[in-house]
Amino acid sequence: MGKNKYYCRINGTIYNLSKVQDILDKKENQSIALTLYEDRVFDNIVDANTFEEVLKFNHNQIPADYNEALKRLQDHNVQSRRSKLSCPRCGSTNLYKYKRMSAPNYVCSDYYSREYDYRCESCNCKWKMD
């Protein structure tokens, strides 16, 4: 794909995304997601919006391989979520997570809630997170 910065492999197919590059270069004033959807690069607008998020994560550069760039974004998001969870008292990330036990919920056929409680292994602080 070399010199042409607007070619991108998406799910094994190489696409010419010169229209997207024009939008990034401010030559066109249109939504990137809408352009990708209208050009049938993606079957639905949600996937096209996801591509736009990958572009932002990739510093507004069209990636040579979308699937690899998407994986990097997903890994980054997982790491960000993990690193944000810390003890409200001491800031430690050495936490124990356990499922909150509650009365059976017959409405959604779940016997127990999906809420979790946390305990800090450093200072023994306990808190609930929904």
N, C-alpha and C positions, 0 to 999 in steps of 0.2 A: 504494500500500500504506500510505502515510501514518501515521495514528495507531495502527493495530493492529500492534504490534511483533512479533506472532507469525505474520504471513503471510510466506511465503518462496517465491520462484520457484526451482524446481529443474527443470532441463532443459526450460524453457519452460512448465511447469505451476505454477500458484500453489497452495500448500498452506497449510491452517490448522494451525499447529503450536502450538496453545494448550496441548496436553498437555506438549510439550517446555518451554514457558514455565513451566508449573506446576512442573515438575521443577527448572528453573533457579531459580524463586522459592522452592523448598523446600516447596511445597505437596504434592508427591507424592514418594514414595521408590521410584523405579524407574529402571532404566537407560535413558538417552536412546536409545542405539543400538537396544536391544530394542524400545522404544516405536515408533521409526520403522519398524523391520522388521515388527512386528506390525500396524501401521496401513497397511502396504503402500506407504509412501512410497518405500522402496527395495526392490529385488528380492532383495538379499542382505545379510547382516550385515556384510560387509566395507565396502560402500558406506555403510551406516548408521554404522559406526565411524569412517569417514572424515569424515562429517558432524559427529560429535562432536569430532573433532580440529579441524575448521574452527571450531566453536563456541568451543573453548578459545583458538584463535588470535585469534578475534574478540571476546575479553574476555567470553565467555559471553553474547553478544548474538546473537539470531537475525538472520542477514543478510537483507536484502531480496532479494538475488540470490545464491543458493548458488554458482553456477558462477563468478561474479566473485570471491567470497570464496575459493573453492578455488584459483583461479588465483593470487591474492595469496599464499596459503599456500605453494603450489608454488614461486613465484618467491622467496619468503623462504627456503625450504629450500635452494634451489639456491645462493642468495647466501651462506647460512650455511656450506654445505659448501665453497664456493670460498674463503671468507675464513679457514677453519680450516687450510687447507693452507699450511704455511710451512716454511722451512728449520729443521731441528732445531739447527743450529749458530748461525746469526746471526738467524733470525726473518724473513728476507726472503721476500716472496711472488713475487719475480722468479724463477720456476722454469722449467725445461725438462723436459718429460715425454716419455719414450720407451718404446716397448714392449719388454719383456724378451724376448730371443730365447732359446729353449730347445729341447730335443730335441722332435721331433714327438710329438704325443699322439694315437696312433691310436685310443684307446679312445673319445674323444668327437668324433672326426673333425675336430678342430682341429689344424692343423699346428703352431701355436705357442701358448704359454700366453697368458692374458689379464692377466698381471701386468705392472706398470709399474715402471720405475726413474725416479728424479728426480735432477736436478742443479741446484744453486743457481747462478744466473747471477751472483750477487754474490760468493760466497766459494768457489765451485767444490766445495762439499760434495756428495757423492753418497750416496744411500740408496735402499733398496727399500721398496716399499709393495705389499702384496698386496690 
